[in-house]
Amino acid sequence: MAEFKSKYKKLGFYVNGELNRFADGRFVTEDKEIISVLNKLSDAQRVDVPEEEPKKKKKSASEK
């Protein structure tokens, strides 16, 4: 889940020809395409912390 804020209450933007709008300066989505577009918008700022994919642990020399 990604949350974005804008200083504009009803900022609108298009993704694949579909209009999306901020509501009261806030937009929440799980759609990867929308997140990608919002990450590039100068009028939108991501406010949540993106979740990183878990990294695989390397085996130590003693475990090999």
C-alpha positions as CSV (number, residue, x, y, z in Angstrom):
1,M,0.0,0.0,0.0
2,A,1.3,3.4,-0.9
3,E,0.1,6.8,0.4
4,F,0.7,10.1,-1.4
5,K,0.0,13.7,-0.4
6,S,-0.4,16.8,-2.5
7,K,-0.7,20.4,-1.6
8,Y,-3.6,20.4,-4.2
9,K,-6.8,19.0,-2.7
10,K,-8.1,17.5,-5.9
11,L,-5.0,16.9,-8.0
12,G,-5.9,14.8,-11.1
13,F,-3.6,12.6,-13.2
14,Y,-4.0,10.0,-15.9
15,V,-2.9,6.3,-15.9
16,N,-3.6,4.3,-19.0
17,G,-6.2,6.9,-20.1
18,E,-8.1,6.7,-16.8
19,L,-8.5,9.9,-14.7
20,N,-7.5,9.5,-11.0
21,R,-7.9,12.2,-8.4
22,F,-6.6,13.0,-5.0
23,A,-9.3,13.4,-2.3
24,D,-8.6,16.1,0.2
25,G,-4.9,16.1,-0.9
26,R,-4.5,12.4,-0.2
27,F,-4.3,9.3,-2.5
28,V,-3.8,5.7,-1.4
29,T,-3.3,2.8,-3.8
30,E,-1.8,-0.7,-4.2
31,D,-1.7,-0.4,-8.0
32,K,2.0,-0.6,-9.2
33,E,1.3,1.4,-12.4
34,I,-0.3,4.2,-10.4
35,I,2.5,4.2,-7.9
36,S,5.0,4.5,-10.7
37,V,3.2,7.5,-12.2
38,L,2.8,9.2,-8.8
39,N,6.5,8.7,-8.0
40,K,7.3,10.8,-11.0
41,L,4.8,13.6,-10.3
42,S,6.4,16.7,-8.9
43,D,3.1,17.8,-7.2
44,A,2.8,14.5,-5.3
45,Q,4.9,13.2,-2.4
46,R,5.0,9.7,-1.0
47,V,4.4,9.8,2.8
48,D,4.5,6.1,3.7
49,V,7.7,4.1,3.9
50,P,7.9,1.7,0.9
51,E,8.2,-1.9,2.0
52,E,11.4,-3.5,0.9
53,E,11.4,-7.0,-0.4
54,P,13.0,-9.4,2.2
55,K,16.6,-10.0,1.4
56,K,18.0,-13.5,1.5
57,K,20.6,-14.1,4.1
58,K,24.0,-15.3,3.0
59,K,25.2,-18.3,4.7
60,S,28.3,-17.8,6.8
61,A,31.4,-19.7,6.2
62,S,30.6,-22.0,9.2
63,E,27.2,-22.9,7.8
64,K,28.6,-24.1,4.4
